[in-house]
Amino acid sequence: MSRPFHLMPPLAHDARVKKQTGSRSTRAKRVRSMRPVVATAALSLGLVCAAAFTGITVQANALERAKGVLSDEIAVEQARNAQLEASIAQKKTTDYVVQKAQDYDFIRQGEGLIAVERSAPTATAPHADGGRASRVARWIQLFFGTR
């Protein structure tokens, strides 16, 4: 029948076995005295890592919220840009110009507008006398030119 170790009777001392010196017991005491220091260091390291993780998570959540707000602002500005472009396109139409001219009493109901566009001056046209000759030449061209 085998007994557990702690229930076995004490053994007599064997003369052949040397008695252990106090260095082992001192070493064991030193190791035991370091255990609370190591446990405290491990706990501190764990708390520092947890705090760092929490800080990074909070910062990531704040960035996501800011990203969402900016995305919403971009969508609003894009919608406003589309609305302004549609307004510009509508204001470039002839009907809009005629309506505004009627609103400001430049023309009456039933009248129309005539648009006159200026052409850009060309480099080949003669400009003697400060452009006066070319102006006279254009008048002569207008009245007596080929039809």
C-alpha positions in Angstrom: 0.0 0.0 0.0 1.5 3.3 -0.9 1.0 6.3 1.2 1.1 9.9 0.2 4.5 11.6 0.8 3.3 13.9 3.5 1.9 11.0 5.5 5.1 8.9 5.5 7.0 8.5 8.7 10.2 10.6 9.0 13.4 8.8 7.9 16.4 8.5 10.0 19.4 10.6 9.0 21.8 8.9 6.6 25.4 9.6 7.4 26.4 9.4 3.8 24.2 12.3 2.9 25.9 15.6 3.5 24.1 18.2 5.4 23.2 21.1 3.1 24.8 24.4 3.8 22.9 27.6 4.5 23.5 29.0 1.0 20.5 27.1 -0.3 18.2 28.4 2.4 19.5 31.9 1.8 19.0 31.6 -1.9 15.4 30.4 -1.4 14.8 33.3 1.0 16.2 35.7 -1.6 14.0 34.2 -4.4 11.0 34.3 -2.1 11.7 38.0 -1.2 11.9 38.9 -5.0 8.4 37.4 -5.7 6.4 40.5 -4.6 8.8 42.8 -6.6 8.4 40.7 -9.7 4.6 40.5 -9.2 4.4 44.3 -8.7 6.5 44.9 -11.8 4.3 42.5 -13.9 1.1 44.2 -12.5 2.5 47.6 -13.3 3.4 46.6 -16.9 -0.1 45.2 -17.4 -1.7 48.4 -16.1 0.5 50.5 -18.4 -0.3 48.4 -21.4 -4.1 48.5 -20.5 -3.9 52.3 -20.2 -2.1 52.7 -23.5 -4.6 50.4 -25.2 -7.5 52.4 -23.7 -6.0 55.7 -24.9 -5.4 54.4 -28.4 -9.0 53.1 -28.6 -10.5 56.4 -27.4 -8.4 58.3 -29.9 -9.5 55.9 -32.7 -13.1 56.4 -31.8 -12.7 60.2 -31.8 -11.1 60.0 -35.2 -13.9 57.9 -36.6 -16.5 60.5 -35.3 -14.5 63.3 -36.8 -14.3 61.4 -40.1 -18.1 60.9 -40.1 -18.7 64.6 -39.4 -16.3 65.6 -42.2 -17.9 63.1 -44.6 -21.3 64.6 -43.9 -19.9 68.1 -44.4 -18.4 67.0 -47.8 -21.7 65.6 -48.9 -23.5 68.8 -47.9 -21.0 70.9 -49.8 -21.2 68.6 -52.9 -25.0 69.0 -52.9 -24.6 72.8 -52.6 -22.1 72.8 -55.4 -24.5 70.8 -57.7 -27.2 73.3 -56.8 -25.0 76.3 -57.6 -23.9 74.7 -60.9 -27.6 74.1 -61.8 -28.3 77.8 -61.0 -25.4 78.9 -63.2 -26.6 76.8 -66.1 -30.1 78.2 -65.7 -28.8 81.8 -65.6 -26.9 81.3 -68.8 -30.1 80.5 -70.8 -31.6 83.1 -73.0 -35.0 82.8 -71.3 -33.5 83.9 -68.0 -31.7 86.9 -69.6 -35.0 88.0 -71.3 -36.9 87.6 -68.1 -34.4 89.6 -66.1 -34.4 92.3 -68.8 -38.2 92.5 -68.5 -38.0 92.6 -64.7 -35.7 95.6 -64.9 -37.8 97.3 -67.7 -35.1 97.1 -70.3 -37.5 95.5 -72.7 -41.3 95.3 -72.9 -43.4 92.2 -73.1 -43.2 90.6 -76.6 -39.8 92.3 -77.4 -36.6 90.4 -77.8 -32.9 90.9 -77.2 -30.1 91.2 -79.7 -26.7 90.2 -78.4 -23.6 91.9 -79.8 -20.3 90.1 -79.3 -17.0 91.7 -79.8 -14.3 89.8 -81.5 -10.8 89.8 -80.1 -8.4 92.1 -82.0 -6.2 90.3 -84.4 -2.5 90.8 -84.7 -2.6 91.1 -88.5 -4.9 94.1 -88.5 -3.1 97.4 -89.2 -3.0 99.8 -86.2 -1.5 102.9 -87.8 -2.5 106.2 -86.1 -3.4 104.5 -82.8 -6.1 102.3 -84.5 -8.0 105.3 -86.0 -7.4 104.2 -89.6 -8.7 100.7 -88.9 -11.8 102.2 -87.4 -12.4 104.3 -90.5 -11.6 101.3 -92.7 -14.2 99.3 -90.8 -16.9 102.0 -91.4 -16.1 102.2 -95.1 -16.2 98.4 -95.2 -19.6 98.5 -93.5 -21.3 101.0 -95.8 -19.5 100.4 -99.1 -18.2 96.9 -98.8 -19.3 93.9 -100.9 -22.8 92.5 -100.4 
